[in-house]
């Protein structure tokens, strides 16, 4: 089933970050559409929940070098 989710993304500082994250997410066969915005730092994904869980999506974001939870100070 297709679902849409918006997740916060921490650690993006420039358009290069947006492009890098977009490339990683768009390579996933579970994701049909990706929208990454620098400000506010977030990503909206249309995905097939029979192919990926929310944790899988968060893992892809992490693999691209970004976080979905704020860093503890």
C-alpha positions as CSV (number, residue, x, y, z in Angstrom):
1,X,0.0,0.0,0.0
2,X,1.3,3.4,-0.9
3,X,1.8,5.8,2.0
4,X,3.2,9.3,2.5
5,X,5.4,10.3,5.4
6,X,7.2,13.5,6.3
7,X,10.3,13.2,8.5
8,X,12.6,15.8,10.0
9,X,16.2,15.7,8.7
10,X,19.1,17.1,10.7
11,X,22.5,17.9,9.5
12,X,21.7,19.3,6.0
13,X,23.6,22.6,5.4
14,X,23.4,23.2,1.6
15,X,21.9,22.2,-1.7
16,X,24.6,19.6,-2.1
17,X,23.2,17.9,1.0
18,X,19.7,18.0,-0.4
19,X,21.0,16.5,-3.7
20,X,22.9,13.8,-1.9
21,X,20.0,12.7,0.2
22,X,17.6,12.8,-2.8
23,X,20.0,10.5,-4.7
24,X,20.1,7.9,-1.9
25,X,16.3,8.0,-1.4
26,X,15.5,7.9,-5.1
27,X,17.6,4.8,-5.5
28,X,15.2,2.8,-3.3
29,X,12.7,0.7,-5.2
30,X,10.2,1.2,-2.3
31,X,10.1,5.0,-2.8
32,X,8.1,6.4,-5.7
33,X,8.5,10.2,-4.9
34,X,10.9,12.2,-2.8
35,X,10.8,15.9,-1.8
36,X,13.7,17.1,0.3
37,X,13.7,20.7,1.7
38,X,16.6,22.4,3.3
39,X,14.6,24.9,5.4
40,X,13.0,23.4,7.3
41,X,15.1,20.3,7.1
42,X,12.6,17.6,6.1
43,X,11.8,15.0,3.6
44,X,8.4,13.9,2.3
45,X,8.3,10.4,0.8
46,X,5.7,8.5,-1.1
47,X,6.6,4.8,-0.5
48,X,5.2,1.3,-0.6
49,X,4.9,0.0,2.9
50,X,5.0,-3.6,1.7
51,X,8.6,-2.9,0.6
52,X,9.9,-0.7,3.4
53,X,9.1,0.3,7.0
54,X,9.6,3.7,8.5
55,X,12.7,2.4,10.2
56,X,14.0,1.4,6.7
57,X,13.4,4.9,5.5
58,X,15.2,6.4,8.5
59,X,18.1,4.0,7.8
60,X,18.4,5.3,4.3
61,X,18.5,8.8,5.6
62,X,21.2,7.7,8.0
63,X,23.2,6.0,5.3
64,X,23.2,9.3,3.4
65,X,24.9,10.9,6.5
66,X,22.0,12.7,8.1
67,X,19.8,12.2,11.2
68,X,16.1,12.0,11.7
69,X,16.3,12.8,15.4
70,X,18.0,15.9,17.0
71,X,21.4,15.4,18.4
72,X,21.5,15.4,22.2
73,X,23.6,18.3,23.6
